[in-house]
Amino acid sequence: MPALTEIFTGFGSVAVLIIVGWLFGRSEIVDKRASFTLNMVVFWIAMPCMLAHTLATADSASIFGSAFGVAALSALGTAAFYRIFVAPMFKQRGADAVVGAMSTSYNNVANLGVPIAVAVLHDATAVVPALIFQIAFYAPASMTVLEILTNRGHFRPRNVIMAPLKNPIFLAAMVGLAVNAFAIEVPQFVAHPVGLLGQAAVPMALLAFGISLHGMPFMEAGRSPRRAVVVASMLKLFLHPALALLFGHFVFGLNGHALLAAVIIAGLPTAQNVYTFASRFGRNLEQARDCGVITTIACLPTVLLFTLLLS
C-alpha cells in the first residue's frame, strides 16, 4: 500500500501534466489537432510498447485471477443498475439505454488508467485485467447488442469477433503475455527501444488530455440529457468503485494493494470509446460525450478520496 506522500506525489504529478497540457492548449500555440495527434501516437505506438514491455516480465497468473473477476462484475453490476433502475426514469429504451449503461461502466483504462496506475500504484499491469475484459468481452458484446437493436441490416458476427484483433493495445498485451508465458528471450536491440517508447506513453497521454480539455463543449442546453448525465456520472464515480470494493473484498478476498488497485481502476472516468460507439450507431451521443467530460474532470479527487480511505 503506498504511503500518503507517494499518493499525493502521484496525483500531483498527474494533475501538473494535465494542467500543463491545458495551458498549452489555451495558449493557442497548438490547435485541437495536437491533442488528436498525441493521442494517436500514444494509442498506436507508446502505450502498446509500454504494455508489451511491462507484461513481458509481469506475473501473468494474476492477470486473469481475482482482478479480472472484480473488473467484470463491478462493470456489469453498474451497467445493470443503470439499465434496470435509471434508464426507465428518463424513458431511455433500446440502444439509448445501452449507451447510457456503458457511460456508467466502461472505463478509460488506456488513456488515463495507465498514467494513474503508474503514478499511484507504481504498476502499469494493474489496468490489464480491466483492459482485457473491456476490449475482448465487454466491447464486442455491447457492439453486438447495439447492432441488433439499431437494425442496421448488415450485422456480421465476424466483425465483432475480429474487433479486438484490430486494437493495438490489446495486441500488445497479448504479445507481452506470450513473451512472458513462453519465456522468450527478446534481444536488447528490440527490448530497449520498445522500453524507451513506452516511457513516453504516460506524459504524452496526460498532455494530450489537458490540451483536449480547453474549450471542450458539454451539457449543451436542449441537446444534452442533463439529468441522465448527472446520474450516470455519479454512478460511474461512486457506484462502480463501491461495487469493486464489495466484490473485491467479500467475494474474492482482496485486501491491501490488490483491493486498492481494483477500486482505483473501477473509479476511472467514462472512456472516450463509449462516444465512439454511440457515434457509430447514432444513439445517445450527447450523454456519452458529457459523461466522459464530467467524470474525467471529477475522477482525480474521487479516486484520491478512495485511495486515502483505503490507505
KEKE-3310 file (N, C-alpha, C; in steps of 0.2 Angstrom, whole numbers, plus 5000, padded with zeros to 4 digits):
npx = (5004:5004:5012:5006:5013:5018:5006:5000:5011:5010:4997:4998:5008:5001:4991:4998:5004:4992:4987:4997:4996:4983:4986:4994:4986:4977:4985:4985:4996:4996:4983:4967:4970:4982:4980:4973:4983:4993:4986:4984:4998:5001:4991:4993:5007:5016:5009:5005:5019:5023:5014:5017:5031:5030:5022:5029:5037:5029:5019:5010:5000:4992:4984:4972:4965:4958:4957:4953:4940:4934:4934:4926:4913:4910:4909:4898:4888:4886:4882:4870:4862:4860:4853:4841:4836:4838:4837:4823:4818:4821:4816:4823:4826:4830:4844:4848:4847:4857:4869:4869:4870:4883:4890:4891:4900:4910:4927:4940:4952:4965:4969:4969:4970:4982:4992:4988:4988:5002:5007:5001:5000:5012:5012:5010:5003:4992:4981:4978:4969:4956:4957:4958:4946:4937:4940:4941:4929:4918:4916:4915:4903:4894:4894:4888:4875:4870:4871:4861:4849:4848:4845:4853:4855:4866:4873:4887:4894:4907:4914:4913:4919:4932:4936:4943:4956:4960:4964:4978:4983:4977:4983:4996:4996:4993:5005:5015:5011:5012:5026:5030:5024:5030:5043:5051:5066:5070:5079:5091:5092:5080:5071:5076:5073:5059:5056:5060:5051:5039:5040:5037:5023:5015:5017:5014:5000:4994:4997:4990:4977:4975:4977:4965:4955:4953:4941:4932:4916:4901:4886:4876:4862:4846:4850:4858:4855:4853:4850:4850:4864:4870:4866:4871:4885:4887:4885:4896:4907:4905:4897:4902:4916:4913:4906:4916:4924:4916:4914:4927:4933:4923:4919:4930:4940:4951:4963:4972:4985:4981:4967:4965:4970:4960:4949:4953:4955:4942:4936:4940:4937:4923:4926:4932:4929:4916:4908:4913:4907:4893:4893:4895:4883:4874:4866:4861:4872:4876:4875:4885:4896:4896:4896:4909:4916:4913:4915:4929:4935:4931:4937:4949:4949:4940:4945:4957:4951:4945:4958:4964:4955:4956:4969)
npy = (4994:5011:5025:5040:5051:5047:5044:5058:5063:5056:5059:5072:5074:5069:5078:5090:5088:5087:5100:5108:5103:5109:5122:5124:5121:5131:5142:5143:5140:5128:5119:5110:5099:5094:5088:5077:5071:5068:5059:5048:5044:5040:5029:5021:5018:5022:5017:5004:4999:5001:4993:4980:4979:4979:4969:4958:4954:4953:4946:4934:4926:4932:4941:4936:4932:4936:4950:4952:4946:4955:4967:4963:4960:4971:4981:4976:4975:4988:4993:4986:4990:5004:5001:4994:5002:5016:5020:5018:5029:5040:5038:5030:5019:5003:5005:5018:5016:5006:5013:5023:5015:5010:5021:5022:5012:5008:5009:5022:5015:5014:5027:5036:5027:5020:5030:5034:5023:5020:5031:5031:5018:5013:5003:4997:4986:4984:4989:4980:4968:4974:4980:4970:4963:4973:4976:4963:4957:4965:4976:4969:4962:4973:4980:4970:4969:4983:4983:4974:4980:4992:4988:4988:4980:4974:4966:4957:4944:4940:4952:4958:4949:4950:4962:4965:4961:4971:4981:4990:4991:4980:4969:4972:4969:4955:4950:4954:4945:4933:4932:4932:4920:4910:4912:4919:4925:4941:4951:4964:4975:4976:4976:4987:5000:4998:4999:5012:5019:5016:5023:5036:5036:5039:5053:5059:5055:5062:5075:5076:5074:5086:5096:5094:5097:5111:5122:5112:5106:5104:5097:5104:5115:5110:5099:5090:5076:5081:5078:5064:5063:5068:5059:5047:5050:5051:5038:5031:5037:5034:5022:5012:5010:5007:4995:4988:4988:4980:4968:4964:4963:4955:4945:4940:4941:4951:4962:4976:4982:4975:4976:4990:4994:4988:4995:5008:5007:5004:5016:5025:5037:5038:5030:5037:5029:5025:5036:5035:5022:5026:5036:5029:5021:5031:5035:5042:5051:5063:5061:5051:5058:5069:5063:5057:5069:5075:5065:5063:5075:5075:5064:5063:5069:5061:5048:5050:5052:5039:5032:5037:5033:5020:5018)
npz = (5000:4995:5003:5011:5006:4994:4987:4986:4979:4967:4962:4961:4951:4940:4940:4937:4925:4917:4919:4913:4900:4897:4898:4888:4877:4879:4876:4863:4855:4849:4840:4842:4835:4839:4851:4846:4838:4847:4855:4846:4843:4856:4857:4846:4846:4858:4870:4867:4867:4880:4887:4882:4885:4899:4903:4898:4908:4919:4932:4926:4930:4939:4931:4925:4936:4952:4950:4937:4938:4947:4940:4929:4936:4943:4933:4925:4935:4938:4926:4924:4935:4931:4919:4923:4934:4932:4918:4914:4922:4914:4903:4893:4881:4872:4861:4866:4880:4882:4878:4888:4899:4897:4898:4912:4916:4907:4907:4906:4903:4895:4891:4903:4913:4913:4916:4929:4936:4936:4942:4955:4959:4955:4946:4930:4926:4933:4926:4917:4918:4918:4906:4896:4899:4895:4881:4875:4879:4884:4875:4862:4865:4868:4856:4848:4854:4851:4837:4834:4840:4834:4821:4809:4798:4792:4801:4806:4813:4813:4811:4824:4832:4827:4831:4843:4838:4830:4838:4844:4857:4864:4856:4859:4873:4872:4866:4875:4886:4879:4877:4890:4895:4888:4890:4882:4875:4872:4861:4865:4857:4852:4864:4871:4863:4863:4876:4879:4870:4877:4889:4886:4885:4896:4900:4888:4885:4896:4894:4881:4885:4893:4884:4876:4885:4885:4880:4877:4872:4882:4890:4883:4882:4878:4870:4877:4888:4902:4916:4916:4912:4924:4934:4928:4928:4942:4946:4939:4945:4959:4962:4954:4958:4972:4971:4966:4977:4986:4979:4977:4991:4998:4990:4982:4992:4992:4998:5005:4994:4982:4983:4983:4970:4962:4966:4962:4948:4944:4947:4937:4924:4912:4897:4881:4871:4872:4867:4854:4850:4852:4842:4831:4830:4830:4842:4857:4859:4865:4879:4881:4877:4887:4899:4898:4899:4911:4921:4919:4922:4936:4941:4947:4960:4966:4965:4972:4985:4987:4988:4999:5009:5008:5011)
capx = (5000:5008:5012:5002:5017:5018:4999:5000:5015:5007:4991:5001:5011:4996:4987:5003:5004:4986:4987:5002:4993:4978:4989:4997:4980:4974:4989:4984:5002:4994:4976:4964:4973:4988:4978:4972:4989:4997:4983:4986:5004:5000:4987:4996:5014:5019:5005:5007:5026:5023:5011:5021:5037:5029:5019:5034:5041:5024:5016:5004:4995:4987:4980:4966:4963:4953:4957:4948:4933:4931:4933:4920:4907:4908:4906:4892:4884:4884:4878:4863:4859:4858:4848:4835:4833:4839:4835:4816:4816:4822:4812:4828:4825:4834:4851:4849:4848:4863:4874:4868:4873:4890:4893:4892:4903:4916:4932:4945:4958:4971:4972:4970:4971:4989:4996:4986:4991:5009:5009:4999:5001:5018:5011:5006:5000:4986:4975:4977:4963:4950:4958:4957:4939:4933:4942:4940:4922:4913:4915:4911:4896:4890:4893:4883:4868:4869:4870:4854:4844:4848:4843:4857:4854:4872:4876:4891:4897:4914:4917:4913:4924:4938:4937:4949:4962:4962:4966:4985:4984:4975:4988:5002:4995:4994:5012:5018:5009:5015:5033:5031:5022:5034:5050:5055:5072:5069:5086:5091:5091:5072:5068:5077:5069:5052:5055:5060:5044:5034:5041:5034:5016:5011:5017:5010:4993:4991:4997:4985:4971:4975:4975:4958:4950:4952:4936:4928:4909:4897:4880:4873:4855:4842:4853:4861:4850:4857:4848:4853:4871:4872:4865:4876:4891:4888:4886:4902:4912:4904:4894:4907:4921:4910:4905:4923:4926:4912:4916:4934:4934:4919:4919:4937:4945:4956:4964:4979:4987:4976:4960:4966:4971:4954:4944:4955:4953:4934:4934:4942:4931:4920:4930:4930:4926:4908:4906:4914:4902:4887:4893:4894:4876:4869:4862:4863:4879:4877:4876:4891:4901:4896:4898:4916:4919:4912:4919:4936:4937:4930:4939:4955:4948:4936:4950:4961:4947:4945:4964:4966:4951:4959:4976)
capy = (5000:5017:5030:5046:5056:5044:5046:5065:5065:5053:5063:5079:5073:5068:5085:5095:5087:5089:5107:5110:5102:5113:5129:5124:5122:5138:5147:5143:5138:5122:5118:5104:5093:5092:5083:5071:5068:5065:5053:5043:5042:5036:5023:5016:5017:5022:5013:4996:4997:5001:4987:4974:4978:4978:4962:4953:4952:4953:4940:4933:4922:4936:4945:4933:4930:4940:4957:4951:4945:4961:4971:4961:4960:4978:4985:4973:4977:4995:4994:4983:4995:5009:4999:4992:5007:5023:5021:5019:5035:5045:5035:5028:5012:5001:5007:5023:5014:5003:5018:5026:5010:5009:5028:5022:5006:5007:5014:5025:5012:5015:5034:5039:5021:5018:5035:5035:5016:5021:5037:5030:5011:5011:4996:4998:4980:4984:4990:4975:4964:4978:4982:4964:4962:4978:4975:4956:4954:4970:4980:4965:4961:4979:4981:4965:4972:4989:4981:4971:4985:4998:4985:4991:4976:4971:4963:4952:4942:4940:4959:4959:4944:4952:4969:4966:4960:4977:4986:4989:4990:4973:4965:4972:4965:4948:4949:4954:4939:4927:4933:4930:4913:4905:4914:4921:4930:4947:4954:4970:4980:4977:4977:4994:5005:4997:5002:5020:5022:5015:5028:5042:5035:5042:5060:5061:5054:5067:5081:5076:5075:5093:5100:5092:5100:5118:5123:5106:5108:5099:5099:5109:5116:5107:5094:5085:5074:5083:5074:5057:5063:5069:5052:5042:5052:5049:5030:5030:5039:5031:5016:5007:5008:5004:4988:4984:4987:4975:4961:4963:4961:4950:4939:4937:4941:4955:4967:4979:4985:4972:4979:4997:4994:4986:5001:5014:5006:5005:5023:5029:5040:5035:5030:5040:5024:5025:5041:5032:5018:5030:5039:5024:5019:5037:5035:5045:5054:5069:5058:5048:5064:5073:5059:5057:5075:5076:5060:5064:5081:5074:5057:5064:5070:5055:5042:5052:5050:5031:5030:5039:5029:5013:5018)
capz = (5000:4995:5009:5009:5002:4987:4984:4984:4974:4961:4959:4960:4945:4935:4939:4934:4917:4914:4919:4908:4893:4897:4897:4881:4873:4880:4873:4855:4851:4845:4840:4844:4831:4843:4856:4842:4835:4853:4857:4841:4845:4862:4856:4841:4847:4865:4875:4866:4869:4887:4890:4880:4889:4906:4904:4897:4915:4925:4935:4921:4933:4942:4927:4924:4943:4955:4947:4931:4941:4950:4934:4926:4940:4945:4927:4923:4940:4937:4919:4925:4939:4926:4914:4927:4938:4930:4911:4914:4924:4909:4897:4889:4879:4867:4861:4870:4887:4882:4878:4895:4904:4896:4901:4919:4917:4903:4910:4902:4905:4892:4891:4910:4918:4914:4920:4936:4939:4936:4947:4961:4961:4953:4942:4924:4924:4937:4922:4911:4919:4916:4899:4893:4899:4890:4874:4872:4880:4885:4869:4857:4867:4868:4849:4846:4856:4848:4830:4834:4842:4829:4815:4804:4792:4790:4806:4804:4820:4812:4813:4831:4835:4825:4833:4847:4835:4827:4843:4845:4864:4866:4853:4863:4879:4871:4864:4881:4889:4876:4879:4897:4896:4884:4892:4875:4876:4867:4860:4868:4852:4852:4870:4873:4860:4865:4883:4878:4868:4882:4894:4883:4885:4902:4899:4881:4886:4901:4890:4876:4889:4896:4878:4874:4890:4883:4875:4876:4874:4885:4894:4879:4883:4873:4867:4882:4893:4908:4922:4915:4913:4931:4937:4926:4931:4949:4946:4937:4950:4966:4962:4951:4963:4978:4969:4965:4984:4989:4976:4979:4997:5001:4985:4980:4997:4991:5003:5004:4987:4977:4983:4981:4963:4959:4967:4958:4941:4944:4948:4932:4921:4906:4891:4875:4866:4873:4862:4848:4849:4851:4836:4825:4829:4830:4848:4864:4858:4870:4886:4880:4877:4893:4905:4898:4901:4918:4925:4918:4927:4943:4944:4951:4968:4969:4965:4978:4991:4988:4989:5006:5013:5009:5014)
cpx = (5004:5007:5008:5006:5017:5011:4998:5005:5013:5002:4994:5004:5006:4992:4992:5003:4998:4985:4991:4999:4987:4980:4991:4992:4977:4978:4989:4990:5000:4986:4974:4967:4979:4986:4977:4978:4993:4993:4984:4993:5004:4996:4990:5003:5016:5015:5006:5014:5026:5020:5015:5027:5036:5026:5024:5037:5036:5022:5009:4998:4990:4982:4973:4963:4957:4952:4952:4941:4930:4930:4927:4913:4905:4906:4899:4886:4881:4880:4871:4859:4856:4852:4841:4832:4833:4836:4827:4814:4817:4820:4817:4826:4830:4842:4853:4851:4855:4869:4874:4872:4881:4894:4894:4897:4909:4921:4937:4952:4965:4973:4974:4972:4978:4993:4994:4989:4999:5011:5007:5001:5008:5018:5007:5001:4993:4980:4973:4971:4957:4951:4956:4949:4935:4934:4940:4932:4917:4911:4912:4904:4891:4888:4888:4876:4866:4867:4862:4848:4843:4846:4846:4857:4860:4876:4880:4895:4905:4917:4918:4918:4931:4940:4943:4956:4964:4964:4973:4987:4982:4980:4994:5002:4996:5001:5016:5017:5012:5023:5035:5029:5027:5042:5054:5060:5072:5076:5085:5090:5084:5069:5070:5073:5061:5051:5055:5054:5039:5034:5038:5026:5012:5011:5013:5003:4990:4992:4991:4978:4970:4973:4968:4953:4948:4946:4931:4920:4905:4891:4876:4865:4851:4844:4855:4855:4853:4856:4851:4861:4873:4872:4870:4883:4892:4889:4893:4908:4911:4902:4899:4912:4919:4908:4911:4926:4923:4914:4923:4936:4930:4918:4925:4942:4951:4957:4971:4979:4982:4969:4960:4966:4964:4949:4947:4954:4946:4932:4937:4936:4928:4925:4928:4927:4919:4905:4907:4909:4895:4887:4892:4887:4871:4864:4865:4870:4881:4878:4883:4897:4902:4898:4906:4919:4919:4916:4927:4938:4936:4934:4945:4954:4944:4941:4955:4957:4947:4952:4966:4962:4954:4966:4976)
cpy = (5006:5021:5036:5051:5053:5045:5053:5066:5062:5057:5070:5079:5073:5075:5090:5094:5089:5097:5110:5109:5107:5120:5129:5124:5128:5143:5148:5142:5132:5122:5112:5098:5090:5087:5076:5067:5064:5058:5047:5040:5037:5029:5018:5014:5016:5017:5006:4994:4997:4994:4980:4973:4977:4971:4956:4950:4952:4946:4938:4930:4926:4940:4942:4930:4934:4947:4957:4950:4951:4966:4970:4962:4967:4982:4982:4975:4984:4996:4991:4987:5001:5007:4997:4998:5014:5024:5022:5026:5041:5043:5033:5020:5010:5003:5013:5021:5010:5008:5021:5021:5009:5016:5027:5016:5005:5012:5016:5022:5013:5022:5037:5033:5020:5024:5035:5028:5017:5026:5035:5023:5009:5004:4997:4992:4980:4985:4984:4970:4967:4979:4976:4962:4967:4977:4968:4954:4960:4974:4975:4964:4967:4980:4976:4967:4978:4987:4978:4976:4990:4995:4988:4987:4973:4969:4957:4950:4942:4947:4960:4955:4947:4959:4970:4965:4965:4982:4985:4988:4983:4968:4965:4968:4957:4946:4949:4947:4933:4927:4930:4923:4908:4907:4915:4926:4935:4950:4961:4976:4981:4979:4985:4999:5004:5000:5009:5023:5021:5020:5035:5042:5039:5050:5063:5061:5060:5074:5082:5078:5083:5097:5100:5096:5107:5118:5117:5107:5102:5102:5105:5109:5114:5101:5088:5083:5075:5079:5067:5057:5064:5062:5047:5043:5050:5041:5028:5031:5036:5024:5010:5005:5005:4997:4984:4983:4981:4968:4959:4960:4955:4944:4936:4938:4945:4960:4971:4982:4982:4975:4987:4998:4993:4992:5007:5013:5006:5012:5028:5032:5036:5036:5034:5035:5023:5030:5038:5027:5021:5033:5034:5022:5025:5037:5037:5048:5059:5066:5055:5053:5067:5069:5058:5063:5076:5072:5061:5070:5079:5068:5058:5064:5064:5049:5043:5050:5043:5029:5031:5035:5022:5012:5019)
cpz = (5000:5001:5006:5005:4995:4984:4982:4979:4967:4958:4958:4953:4939:4934:4936:4927:4914:4913:4913:4901:4892:4895:4890:4876:4873:4876:4866:4851:4847:4845:4842:4841:4835:4848:4852:4840:4841:4855:4852:4842:4851:4861:4852:4843:4855:4870:4874:4868:4876:4890:4888:4884:4896:4907:4902:4903:4920:4927:4931:4925:4937:4938:4926:4931:4945:4952:4941:4933:4944:4945:4931:4930:4942:4939:4925:4928:4939:4931:4921:4930:4935:4922:4917:4930:4935:4923:4911:4917:4919:4902:4891:4887:4874:4867:4865:4877:4887:4882:4885:4900:4903:4898:4908:4921:4913:4904:4904:4904:4902:4893:4898:4915:4919:4918:4927:4939:4940:4942:4954:4964:4959:4949:4936:4923:4928:4932:4917:4912:4916:4908:4894:4893:4895:4883:4871:4874:4880:4879:4864:4859:4866:4860:4846:4847:4852:4840:4830:4835:4837:4822:4809:4797:4789:4796:4804:4811:4819:4813:4820:4834:4833:4828:4838:4844:4831:4832:4845:4853:4866:4863:4857:4869:4878:4869:4870:4885:4886:4877:4886:4898:4893:4886:4886:4877:4871:4867:4863:4863:4850:4858:4872:4870:4862:4872:4883:4876:4873:4887:4892:4884:4890:4901:4893:4882:4891:4897:4885:4879:4891:4890:4876:4879:4888:4878:4873:4877:4877:4889:4890:4880:4877:4869:4871:4886:4900:4914:4921:4915:4920:4935:4935:4928:4938:4950:4944:4942:4957:4966:4960:4955:4969:4976:4968:4972:4987:4986:4978:4986:5000:4996:4984:4986:4996:4997:5001:4997:4982:4977:4981:4974:4960:4960:4962:4951:4940:4944:4943:4928:4915:4900:4885:4870:4867:4868:4855:4846:4848:4844:4830:4824:4829:4836:4854:4864:4864:4877:4886:4881:4884:4899:4904:4900:4909:4923:4924:4922:4934:4946:4948:4959:4970:4970:4971:4984:4992:4990:4996:5010:5014:5011:5022)
residu = (MET:PRO:ALA:LEU:THR:GLU:ILE:PHE:THR:GLY:PHE:GLY:SER:VAL:ALA:VAL:LEU:ILE:ILE:VAL:GLY:TRP:LEU:PHE:GLY:ARG:SER:GLU:ILE:VAL:ASP:LYS:ARG:ALA:SER:PHE:THR:LEU:ASN:MET:VAL:VAL:PHE:TRP:ILE:ALA:MET:PRO:CYS:MET:LEU:ALA:HIS:THR:LEU:ALA:THR:ALA:ASP:SER:ALA:SER:ILE:PHE:GLY:SER:ALA:PHE:GLY:VAL:ALA:ALA:LEU:SER:ALA:LEU:GLY:THR:ALA:ALA:PHE:TYR:ARG:ILE:PHE:VAL:ALA:PRO:MET:PHE:LYS:GLN:ARG:GLY:ALA:ASP:ALA:VAL:VAL:GLY:ALA:MET:SER:THR:SER:TYR:ASN:ASN:VAL:ALA:ASN:LEU:GLY:VAL:PRO:ILE:ALA:VAL:ALA:VAL:LEU:HIS:ASP:ALA:THR:ALA:VAL:VAL:PRO:ALA:LEU:ILE:PHE:GLN:ILE:ALA:PHE:TYR:ALA:PRO:ALA:SER:MET:THR:VAL:LEU:GLU:ILE:LEU:THR:ASN:ARG:GLY:HIS:PHE:ARG:PRO:ARG:ASN:VAL:ILE:MET:ALA:PRO:LEU:LYS:ASN:PRO:ILE:PHE:LEU:ALA:ALA:MET:VAL:GLY:LEU:ALA:VAL:ASN:ALA:PHE:ALA:ILE:GLU:VAL:PRO:GLN:PHE:VAL:ALA:HIS:PRO:VAL:GLY:LEU:LEU:GLY:GLN:ALA:ALA:VAL:PRO:MET:ALA:LEU:LEU:ALA:PHE:GLY:ILE:SER:LEU:HIS:GLY:MET:PRO:PHE:MET:GLU:ALA:GLY:ARG:SER:PRO:ARG:ARG:ALA:VAL:VAL:VAL:ALA:SER:MET:LEU:LYS:LEU:PHE:LEU:HIS:PRO:ALA:LEU:ALA:LEU:LEU:PHE:GLY:HIS:PHE:VAL:PHE:GLY:LEU:ASN:GLY:HIS:ALA:LEU:LEU:ALA:ALA:VAL:ILE:ILE:ALA:GLY:LEU:PRO:THR:ALA:GLN:ASN:VAL:TYR:THR:PHE:ALA:SER:ARG:PHE:GLY:ARG:ASN:LEU:GLU:GLN:ALA:ARG:ASP:CYS:GLY:VAL:ILE:THR:THR:ILE:ALA:CYS:LEU:PRO:THR:VAL:LEU:LEU:PHE:THR:LEU:LEU:LEU:SER)
# end
